[in-house]
Amino acid sequence: MKIEAIRVYQVDLPLIEGRYTWAGGKHFVETFDSTIVEILTDEGTAGYGENTPLGSAYLPAFALGARAAIRELGPHLLGEDPTAVGRINAIMDTMLNGHGYAKSAIDMACWDLLGHATGKPICELLGGRHGDSFKLYRAITMAGADEMAANVDLYRQQGYTKFQLKVGGDPLEDIERVKAVRAILADDEVLVADANTGWRVDAAARVVKGVRDVDVYIEQPCQSYAHCLTIRRRTGLPFILDENIDSLPALLRAHEDGAMDSINLKISKFGGLTKARVARDLCVTLGIPMNIEDTWGSDFITAAIAHLSHSTPEDCRFAATDFNAYVDVKTGSGLDARQSGTARAPTTAGLGITPDFGVLGEPEFEIRR
């Protein structure tokens, strides 16, 4: 099997709720810009991958950059075996330094093809299916304390038991948000206060002091790893790192420093399923629970998250996310419906997603040998 062509599509993904706000209100997105990759082989098969950045100010990633990087990488991959995912990654890393978010879409499409070539769903290739389903979390966009509590209560009625509040603004208001939401939750329900790097170290110190008696996780309070570690050492609350954990060296350093109790493992932040699987397996070995997700996406990324999550041992799964719960455009079919705050990986070969070309439209560009 050889790569015959690479097609790249662009799809807008409007938010159902209208706006997603994080980092204390400094950043927001209303429509996500998704890049979808189709890899065609000389055997007539096709595989699909996706990358959708959380805007252009969240990580060193943006949609136009993803498409430009794929245009740069594509010619070097023509004629290669897409199922040789290790070699594909080596070629990409040789020909383009960094830009893992763009490589992630190509890597995902190669895994899709590997699944079709073997007749297996990706989760079986990533280690096998653990349990019947996995738990989802619900991210709650930043708003007033009462509104956020009302939104959490709405999603509780849909079966969610894990909630991630977007905070990172005024410390006193954030303390109020956390306390208002915790007050309506049951003891066995999980609450995370996610600042998305939005607090200065002094603001973060005020917040962790103000909620020291609340059952809540603190997630990525500050921009720098050093400041996050400072806050970690000033609180007994459980701690999650996200934006700072973008490579194996970063993960190992944080573990050695005792910098966190859990991480958010975003597939594209590591450069795709191939490298995210290595990080996942390392976390399993070290006993670090993970929230498995990505920066955003539609059916293809949601399926990839589902496969990586479902193939992770249950005692290392914190939660996962289903982006189809947030956007009102479906780019394909094949995902089972969410049930009571849980989801399952598809059981058909590859990602298990059949693309909807009525939504994808015509490719923005094609690279062909």
Order of alpha helices (4+ residues) and beta strands (2+ residues): beta-beta-beta-beta-beta-alpha-alpha-alpha-alpha-beta-beta-alpha-beta-alpha-beta-alpha-beta-alpha-beta-alpha-beta-alpha-alpha-beta-alpha-beta-beta-beta-beta-alpha-beta
